[in-house]
């Protein structure tokens, strides 16, 4: 570059790194969603801080954030417990997801590139390996990636942020459903993918709607087997 150039570059923003509270939040959220911390389980700031080797303040911050997501019930001077699964919250999350993701796949069908189609194909192959290995934790993570990537490919990445804020109760049901429904979930994803490859917006929308509606029948089976994990005032 010649001397005296008029090139002007913006100042780079510092890369944001997760705080201790962020890390505690992520660890506890994953433990709750994976049911390592079961619905109704009691946890304490002191115990969590000791196990994670941190002070109580980041644990207190993480507890508050989890309570806002509906995953913890904090009762001052008494106890903090993992909330029971709310069927109402699951159905609300399903409503939001159907509303957003049906339109998301319509948009994706019209704008996905060949590289994005290939990336989705590779992701679905990973999902199939997880199904065959009965690796539910990996499948659950890849399931989220599938829906996240569809939002990104549709140019509406913000939609996933909205979905992610609401789906905590739904995630626990999804994790429980993988004991009997992971193959069906993968087949649903394949149906969505095949429609996307064809550029069939209506077909992709119909397949996504059918996929997200499955949780209605799944929750009844799961609740029958795990009644104590569900909020008592809902049935």
C-alpha positions in Angstrom: 0.0 0.0 0.0 1.5 3.4 -1.0 2.5 5.9 1.7 0.0 8.6 2.4 -3.0 6.4 1.6 -6.4 7.8 2.5 -7.5 4.3 3.8 -9.6 4.6 6.9 -10.5 1.5 8.9 -13.0 1.3 11.7 -11.7 0.4 15.2 -12.2 -3.3 15.9 -14.5 -4.1 18.8 -13.0 -6.4 21.4 -14.2 -10.0 21.3 -16.7 -10.7 23.9 -15.8 -13.6 26.2 -18.2 -15.4 28.4 -18.2 -14.3 32.0 -18.1 -16.7 34.9 -21.8 -16.1 35.4 -22.3 -17.0 31.7 -20.4 -20.2 32.2 -22.3 -21.1 35.3 -25.6 -20.3 33.6 -24.7 -22.5 30.6 -23.7 -25.4 32.7 -26.8 -25.3 34.9 -29.1 -24.8 31.9 -27.6 -27.8 30.1 -27.9 -29.9 33.3 -31.6 -29.0 33.6 -32.4 -29.5 29.9 -30.7 -32.8 29.8 -32.5 -33.8 33.0 -29.3 -34.4 34.9 -31.0 -32.0 37.3 -34.5 -33.5 37.4 -37.7 -31.5 37.7 -38.3 -30.8 41.4 -34.6 -31.2 42.4 -33.4 -28.8 45.0 -30.1 -26.9 44.4 -28.3 -24.3 46.5 -25.9 -21.5 45.7 -23.4 -22.8 48.2 -23.3 -26.3 46.7 -23.1 -25.1 43.1 -20.4 -22.6 43.9 -18.4 -25.2 45.7 -18.7 -27.8 42.9 -17.8 -25.3 40.2 -15.1 -23.6 42.1 -16.5 -20.1 41.9 -17.9 -17.5 44.3 -21.6 -17.3 45.1 -22.2 -14.1 43.1 -22.0 -15.6 39.6 -24.1 -18.5 40.8 -26.7 -16.0 42.1 -26.8 -14.3 38.8 -27.2 -17.6 36.9 -30.0 -18.6 39.2 -31.8 -15.4 38.5 -31.5 -15.8 34.7 -32.7 -19.4 34.9 -35.7 -18.3 37.0 -36.6 -15.8 34.2 -36.6 -18.7 31.7 -38.9 -20.6 34.0 -36.4 -23.3 34.8 -35.8 -22.5 38.5 -38.1 -21.4 41.3 -36.3 -19.3 43.8 -38.0 -19.0 47.2 -35.9 -16.6 49.4 -34.9 -18.0 52.8 -36.3 -21.4 51.8 -35.1 -23.3 48.8 -34.4 -23.1 45.1 -35.8 -26.0 43.0 -35.8 -27.0 39.4 -39.3 -26.3 38.1 -41.7 -29.0 37.1 -42.4 -29.2 33.4 -45.3 -27.0 32.4 -47.4 -28.4 29.6 -48.9 -25.0 29.1 -45.4 -23.6 28.5 -44.6 -26.4 26.1 -47.7 -25.7 24.1 -46.9 -22.0 24.1 -43.4 -22.6 22.8 -44.8 -24.9 20.1 -47.2 -22.2 19.0 -44.3 -19.7 18.7 -42.1 -22.2 16.9 -44.8 -23.1 14.3 -45.5 -19.5 13.6 -41.9 -18.6 13.1 -40.4 -21.7 11.6 -43.0 -22.4 9.0 -42.3 -19.0 7.5 -38.6 -19.6 8.0 -38.5 -22.7 5.8 -40.6 -20.9 3.2 -37.9 -18.3 3.0 -35.1 -20.8 3.1 -36.6 -22.7 0.2 -36.4 -19.6 -2.0 -32.8 -18.6 -1.1 -30.7 -21.5 0.1 -27.4 -21.9 -1.9 -25.8 -25.1 -3.1 -23.2 -24.8 -0.3 -25.9 -24.5 2.3 -27.8 -27.4 0.9 -24.6 -29.5 1.1 -24.0 -28.3 4.7 -27.5 -29.3 5.7 -27.0 -32.7 4.0 -23.9 -33.3 6.1 -25.6 -32.3 9.3 -28.4 -34.7 8.6 -25.8 -37.5 8.1 -24.4 -36.6 11.5 -27.9 -36.8 13.0 -28.4 -40.3 11.5 -25.2 -41.5 13.0 -26.4 -40.2 16.4 -29.8 -42.0 16.0 -28.1 -45.3 15.1 -25.8 -45.0 18.1 -28.7 -44.0 20.4 -26.6 -40.9 21.3 -29.5 -38.7 22.5 -27.4 -35.8 23.8 -25.6 -35.5 20.5 -28.8 -35.8 18.5 -30.5 -33.1 20.7 -27.6 -30.7 20.0 -27.7 -31.5 16.2 -31.5 -31.1 16.2 -31.0 -27.5 17.6 -28.3 -26.9 15.0 -30.7 -28.0 12.2 -33.3 -25.5 13.3 -30.7 -22.8 14.0 -29.1 -23.2 10.6 -32.4 -23.0 8.8 -33.1 -19.6 10.4 -29.6 -18.5 9.3 -30.0 -19.8 5.7 -33.4 -18.0 5.5 -31.7 -14.8 6.5 -33.7 -14.5 9.8 -31.2 -15.5 12.4 -32.9 -13.3 14.9 -35.9 -15.8 14.8 -33.8 -18.4 16.5 -32.9 -16.0 19.3 -36.7 -15.6 19.9 -37.3 -19.3 19.7 -34.4 -20.1 22.1 -35.8 -17.8 24.7 -39.1 -19.7 24.9 -38.3 -23.4 24.4 -36.8 -24.5 27.7 -39.8 -26.5 28.9 -40.2 -27.9 25.3 -36.5 -29.0 25.3 -37.0 -31.2 28.4 -39.9 -32.9 26.7 -37.9 -33.3 23.5 -35.0 -34.9 25.4 -37.4 -37.4 27.0 -39.0 -38.1 23.7 -35.7 -39.2 22.2 -36.0 -42.6 24.0 -38.6 -43.5 21.4 -38.9 -40.8 18.8 -35.4 -39.9 17.5 -35.8 -41.9 14.3 -39.1 -40.1 13.6 -37.5 -36.7 14.3 -34.7 -37.5 11.8 -37.2 -38.6 9.2 -39.1 -35.4 9.7 -35.9 -33.4 9.1 -35.3 -35.4 6.0 -38.8 -34.6 4.7 -38.1 -30.9 5.3 -34.7 -31.1 3.6 -36.1 -32.9 0.5 -38.7 -30.2 0.0 -36.0 -27.5 0.5 -33.8 -29.2 -2.2 -36.7 -29.0 -4.6 -37.3 -25.4 -3.8 -40.8 -26.4 -2.6 -41.7 -23.7 -0.1 -45.2 -25.2 0.5 -43.9 -28.7 1.0 -41.2 -27.5 3.4 -43.8 -25.5 5.4 -46.1 -28.5 5.6 -43.3 -30.8 6.7 -42.1 -28.3 9.3 -45.6 -27.9 10.7 -46.1 -31.7 11.0 -42.7 -32.0 12.7 -43.4 -29.4 15.4 -46.9 -30.7 16.0 -45.7 -34.1 17.0 -44.9 -32.9 20.5 -48.7 -33.0 21.2 -48.9 -36.7 21.1 -45.4 -37.2 22.6 -46.1 -35.2 25.7 -49.1 -37.4 26.6 -47.0 -40.5 26.5 -44.1 -38.9 28.4 -46.4 -37.5 31.1 -48.0 -40.9 31.6 -44.6 -42.3 32.4 -43.2 -39.3 34.3 -46.2 -37.8 36.0 -44.3 -36.4 39.0 -42.1 -34.3 36.7 -45.1 -32.3 35.4 -46.9 -29.4 37.1 -49.8 -30.8 39.1 -52.2 -27.9 38.4 -52.2 -28.8 34.7 -53.8 -32.2 34.8 
